[in-house]
Amino acid sequence: MLELEIIRQQCRLEPDDTDEDALLETYATAAQRLVENQTGRTLYATEGEIPVDAETGEPTDEHALVLDDDLTTAMLLLIGHWFENREAVVIGTITSELPLAVEALIAPYRHYQIY
């Protein structure tokens, strides 16, 4: 969903440094899933990727979420954080489940179901 070029920039890697690409792609997939899980919505790269009903042309995913700058930034922050901190806990620091900026960027896109 995110291009490796922008992910490499976020991680301050040289454009031709492809040694970490598999790891970066794994982080990108995990970041996408985290956004989807936190928002309760499916993330699509473009509006054209949202599935539509063949007969009506109406979207079949009523809670579709299209990647925008906020979500791209949140995902890049996560990927950069995971790239720098490859362990779950860093001793001697205060940690949280999500970096605060990520939480702030994702929160407005949450879909809440009322039962």
N, C-alpha and C positions, 0 to 999 in steps of 0.2 A: 504494500500500500504506500509506504514512504520510500522514496528513492534512496539508494545507498549513498549517493553523493551528499545529500543533505544530512544523512545520519553521520557520515564520516566528518563533515564539517562540525556538527554538534559535539562529536567526540574528539575534535581537534586532531584528526588523522589526516595525513597527506592524501590527496585524491588518488594517487597511484598505489597507496598502501592497502592492498586487498587481503592481507594476512588474517584480518579479523572479520571478514565479510560474513562467514557462516554464523559466527556469534552475534554479529549485529543484526542479521536477518532473524535469528531466534529471538533477540530482544524486541525487534520490531513487531513480530507476531504476538509476543507476550504483551507488549504495550497496547496493541489493538484489542486483544482479548480483555485486558484490564479495563479499557475505556468502555467496551461493550458490557462487561459485567457491572461496572460502577453505574452506568447509565440505564441499564436494562433495555438497551436498544442495539440494533445491528448497524454497524458502521460500514458505509460504502464510500469508495474513493470519489465517485462522481454521481450526480443525479441520474445519469443514464444507466447506471448499474443497478438501480432499484428495480426489483422484479415488478412487472405489470401484468394485469389480467389480459389474456389474449383477445377477449371479446370487447371489453370496455376500454382497455388502455389505461385503466386506473391502477395506481400502485397497490400491490398486494401486501406490502409491509407498511402498515399504518404508522409504525414508530421508527421508520428508517431514519438514520442519522448520516448526513453527508459530511465527509471530512472537510473541515475548514481550518482557518489559521489557529483558532483557540485549541482545537483538538490536536492539530499537528504539533503545536508548541508543547502541549501536555505530553504527547507521546515522545517527542524529542527530549524533554526533560527527564522522563522516565528512563529512556534508553541511555542517556548520558550518565544518569545516576547509577544505573546498573553496570555500565561499562567501567566506571570509576570504582565502584564498591561491589566487588564480585562475591562478597559473602553476605549472608543475611544480617549479621550484626557486626558493627565495628566497635570494638571495645574502647571505652573512654569517651564516647560521644553520646549525645541524646539522639535517639532515632524515633521515627514515626512510621506508620504503615505506608503512607504516601507522602512524598514531599509536599509541603503546604501549597506551593504554586500549582501543582498538578491538581490537587483537590479543588482549588479555587477555579481552575479552568474547566474542569469536568462538571462541577456541580450544577450549573445552569441547564445542562442537557439531560439531567436525570428524568426518567419517566417513572412516575409513581402510580402503582395500581391501587385502587381503592376497592375494597371488597365489601 
